[in-house]
Structure formats: structure tokens, C-alpha cells
């Protein structure tokens, strides 16, 4: 077999792999993916709330320090920012617990199958 035939065979194999249906995800990978998906929504939401709240706090500090005529607005924005930052962790815990309850039967069933 010459080099051109060999390189053609490799190219044919690469093209063929694109059209062969992918094998199904094995059970351990599925279990890992489900476990990871429990925390993801809560983490994303709490990070978003925390970042937006810290921006509110930053704007409030700027208003209070630089524009004293906007002190009341600055204090209100600061309070909103602090409340949001304090609420970020309880939001995370709440959403994670909801996801845990929702996915628990599926994760337990799958983990019991893998233990056998």
C-alpha cells in the first residue's frame, strides 16, 4: 500500500467517523454529569445576584463620596447592594437543594445500578 492510499484511507476513516452514530454515554459519565448539574443553576444565579449587587454597592459608594447631593440615593442603592450580596448564598443553597430533590431518584437509581 503506498502513502497516498494510506493517507486516503485515513481521510476516509475520519469522514466515516463523522457519520457513525456516537456511542451512548456510559452510566458513570451520566452519573458525573447529573451530579454536576445539581449545583450549576444555583451557582450561576447566586454569582449573577452577587455581581449585580456588588455593582450596586460600588455605584452607591461613588454617589456618596463624590456627589453628596445624591447621598440618599447612594444609601438606598448601597442597602440594595448589601441585601443582594447577603442573599446570594441562601439563593445558592435553596436552588441546589431543589435540584437535589428533583434529581435524587435518578441519581440514586443510577448509582445503585453501578454498584451491582
C-alpha positions in Angstrom: 0.0 0.0 0.0 1.5 3.4 -1.0 1.5 6.6 1.0 -1.4 8.1 -1.0 -3.5 5.0 -0.4 -2.7 5.1 3.3 -3.5 8.8 3.6 -6.7 8.3 1.6 -7.7 5.5 4.0 -7.1 7.8 7.0 -9.1 10.5 5.4 -11.9 8.1 4.6 -11.9 6.8 8.2 -12.1 10.4 9.5 -15.0 11.2 7.3 -16.8 8.0 8.1 -16.5 8.7 11.9 -18.5 11.9 11.4 -21.5 9.9 10.2 -21.4 6.9 12.5 -23.8 7.4 15.4 -22.0 8.2 18.6 -22.0 5.5 21.3 -24.3 6.2 24.2 -22.9 7.9 27.3 -21.8 5.3 29.8 -23.5 5.2 33.1 -20.6 6.6 35.1 -20.3 9.6 32.9 -24.1 10.1 33.1 -23.8 10.0 36.9 -21.0 12.5 37.0 -22.9 14.8 34.7 -26.1 14.6 36.8 -24.1 15.3 40.0 -22.5 18.3 38.4 -25.9 19.6 37.2 -27.2 19.7 40.7 -25.0 22.7 41.7 -24.8 24.6 38.4 -28.1 26.5 38.3 -27.7 27.7 41.9 -24.1 28.7 41.3 -24.9 30.7 38.2 -27.9 32.5 39.8 -26.0 33.3 43.0 -23.0 34.6 41.1 -25.2 36.8 39.0 -27.0 38.2 42.0 -23.7 38.8 43.9 -22.0 40.5 40.9 -25.0 42.8 40.2 -25.3 43.6 44.0 -21.6 44.5 44.2 -22.1 46.8 41.3 -25.0 48.5 43.1 -22.8 48.9 46.1 -20.0 50.4 44.0 -22.3 52.9 42.4 -23.7 53.8 45.9 -20.2 54.4 47.2 -19.4 56.6 44.3 -22.6 58.6 44.7 -22.0 59.1 48.5 -18.3 60.1 48.2 -18.3 62.2 45.0 -21.8 63.6 44.7 -23.0 64.4 48.2 -26.3 65.8 46.8 -27.2 62.1 45.9 -26.4 60.8 49.4 -29.9 59.4 50.0 -29.9 57.6 46.6 -26.5 56.3 47.4 -27.6 54.9 50.7 -30.6 53.3 49.2 -28.5 51.7 46.4 -26.0 50.6 49.0 -28.7 48.9 51.0 -30.0 47.1 47.9 -26.4 46.0 47.1 -25.8 44.7 50.6 -29.1 42.8 50.8 -28.3 41.2 47.4 -24.9 40.2 48.5 -26.2 38.7 51.7 -28.9 36.9 49.8 -26.6 35.3 47.2 -25.6 32.3 49.4 -29.1 31.4 50.6 -30.2 31.6 46.9 -27.4 29.1 46.1 -28.4 26.7 48.9 -32.1 26.9 48.1 -31.6 26.2 44.4 -29.1 23.5 45.0 -31.5 21.7 47.4 -34.3 22.0 44.9 -32.2 20.4 42.2 -31.0 17.7 44.6 -34.6 16.8 45.4 -35.5 16.8 41.7 -32.6 14.6 40.6 -32.2 12.4 43.6 -34.3 9.5 42.4 -32.5 9.4 39.1 -29.0 9.7 40.7 -29.8 7.0 43.4 -31.2 4.6 40.8 -28.2 5.1 38.5 -25.7 4.7 41.4 -27.4 1.5 42.6 -27.1 0.1 39.1 -23.4 0.9 39.1 -22.8 -0.7 42.5 -24.1 -4.1 41.3 
